[in-house]
Amino acid sequence: NDIVATDYTIGFDTALNTTTYMIDNLRDTCESHNRLDVVEVMGNTCGQIALYSAIASGAVAVAIPEMPFDEDAAIKRIADLRRGGKRNMIVVVAEGKKNADGTKYSETLTKKIPEMTGVETKFMRLAHTVRGGRPTVRDRVSATRMGIAAVESIVGGKSNLVICERDTDIETVDISLALAIQKYHHGKLSEEDLAKMKKEDREFVKKIVERRRSVTKMLYEAAADICM
């Protein structure tokens, strides 16, 4: 779900279901061995798979590139839960979450947790295993709807478009705008460059980026409240 111009990208639901299924399987071993697993999930610089799967699987913490991670609070929560008798715990980390030196934060956190809490901790990198498998109904239907819109656009003589889903509707966005949205979201489009765009395009870019950021922030705050 890393294309910011659309609310939904094909394959996201399948990847989420596969990730959550694998985390659920890991939890069984965590319970029997009284330990914690740090699970690194794919997504490059986008933490959507990590964020959604953490909420769905009831992880005790989630770290993503888009939001600041309160490591001290997470470690305190882990220690408190263990003292309260919780045997199994999962922490989900997006692969794009990095240390200041560019190394993987997931591996660093895996080492810190047992040192600071005494909880036995294992590391699991799901990597691209979640990219394969049978597509969910959600993805099959979304791909069909987007495919129809793409063919209709071509038949109508329109090109250089990105097929997007917004509020369950299928829409088209000029590819130059979609790229501008992507760059602006990742801080690679300056305010000066944005100011050179037409007013309506500039407002559209800001609106879509703010939409993605607000949803991510809302879900991240929800994860902090419910992940136990």
N, C-alpha and C positions, 0 to 999 in steps of 0.2 A: 504493500500500500504506500509506496514511496513516491508516486507521481502526485504532486500536491494539487495539480489542476483538477483532479477528480476526487470525489469522496471515496471511491472504491476502485481498486485495480483487480483485474482478473487473476485468480490464484490465491488471493489473500485468505479467503475463508477456508480453502483446502489446507493451506500452510498452517493456519491457526488450529484447525481441528487435529492435524497431525501432531503439531507441537504439544497441544494440550493432552492428547492421548499418550504421548511419550512421557510427559511429565507425570501424569497419573500413574504410569507404570513404575517410574522411578520412586514415587512416593511410597509404594508398597515396600520397597527395599529399605527406604529411609525409616519406615515404621519398625520393621523387624530388626534393623541394626541400630536404631536409636541415633540417627545422624541427620545431617543436613546436606543437601546437594545444591551446588551453584550450577545453574544451567545457562549456558550461553547459546542464544538463538540468533539465527541469521537476520539480515536486514540492512547490512552496510551502515549508512549513517542515519537510517530511519528506524525508530524504536517501536513501530506499531505492532509487530508480531510479539515482541517482548511484553509490551504494555497490556495488550488484550489477553494474551495467554496467561500472564501473571494473575490478572483478575479472575479469569475463568478457572484457574487451577488452585486459587487460594494461596498464592505464594506469600511468604512473610515480608518480602521486599522485592522491588524491581528498580533497575537502573537503566536509563535510556539516555541517548545523546542530547535529546531536545530539552531535558529538564535537569536542574541541579539535583544531585543525589546526596541526602543527608546520611552519610556513612555512620556517624556516631549514633544517630537515632535508630538506624537499622540494626546495628550491633547490640544496642541496649535492648531492643525489642526481642532479638534472638535470645539474649541471656535471660530476659524476664520470662519468655515462653518456656524455656528449658527448666527454669526454677519452678514454673507452674505445672510441670509434668508433661509438656508436649514432646513427643518422641520424634515425629517426622516434620521436617521443614524444607521448604524450597525457596531459593532466591533466584530470580530470573534477571539476566543481564543481556542487553543487546550487544551484538558483536562490535557495533560502532562506538560503544562507550570506551573511551581511552584514558590512560593516565597522561599526565602532563608531558611525559617523554614520548608519547605515541604508542606505548605498549598496551596490551589488552588489560582493561580494568578487571575483567572477570577473573583472570588468573591471580591478580593481586589480591582481590577480595577473598578468594578461596584460601589464600594463605593467612590473611588477617583474622578471619572469623575464629578458627580454632585457637589462635594465639591469644585473642582477647576474650573469648567466651568459654573455651574448653570443650566446645561442641565439635565432635568429629565431623569433618567436612570433606566431601568429595567433589570433583569437578567433572562436568559433562558438557561436551560441545556437540550439539545436535547437527550443526553445520547444514549442508544442503540436502540432508535426508528428508527434510520437510518440503522440498520443492517437488518431489515426485509423488506417485500414488494416484489413486482414483479421485478425480475432481468431485467436490460436493455439488449438490443440486444448485446451491446458491451460485457457484461459479459457472456451472453449465448454462444456467438461465441468463446470468449476466453476460457471459461471452456471446450467447446467441443474440441478445438484444443489441449489444455493441456491434456485433458483426452485421446485423441488419442495417443499423444506422450508418456504418461505414460504406456498405454497398450502395445504399440510397444516396449518400453524398457523392460517391463516384459517378453514379448514373446521372445525377443532377449536375455534373460538371464541376463539382467542388473538390478541392484538394488542399493539401498542407493543413489538415485538421487533426486534432486529437479528439477521440471519442471519450466523453466523460459521463460519469453518473453524479447527479447532484439532487439530493432530496428524492431519491428513487427515480428521477427523470433522466433520460438519456439526452445529452446535449453535445454540441461540438464547440471546440475552442481552437482558434487559430494557433498553429504550432509555435509561432513566435511569441505569443502571449503565454502559452503553456511553459515555454522555456524561461521566460522572464519570471513567471511565478516560481518556478523551481529555483532559479538563481537567487531571487529575493528571499525566499524562505531559508536558504542556506547561507545568507549573508554575502553572496557573491555578486549582488547587484546593488551598487551604491545609490544613495538618495539622489545624487547628482544625475546618474544615468536614468533613474526612474523619472526624474523631473523633465527629462527630454521627451518622454512619451506623451501621447495625446492624453488629455485629462480623463476621458472615459476609460482608456486602457489602464492608466495609472491607478484610478480608483478601483478598477476591477481586480488588478493584481493585488493591491493591498487588502481588498475585501476577502479574496480567496485565501490569502496567506493568514490573515487574522482568524478566519474560520477554522483552518487546520490547527493553528496554535491554541485557540480557545478550547477546541475539542480535546486536544492532547492534554492540556492543563487540567481540564475537568476530570478526565479519566485518571490522570496521574494522582490527583488529589483523592479520587475515589479509591484508588488502589491503596493509598496510605491509610485510609480509614477502615477498609474491609479486609486487607490481607492479613490473615492470622494463621 
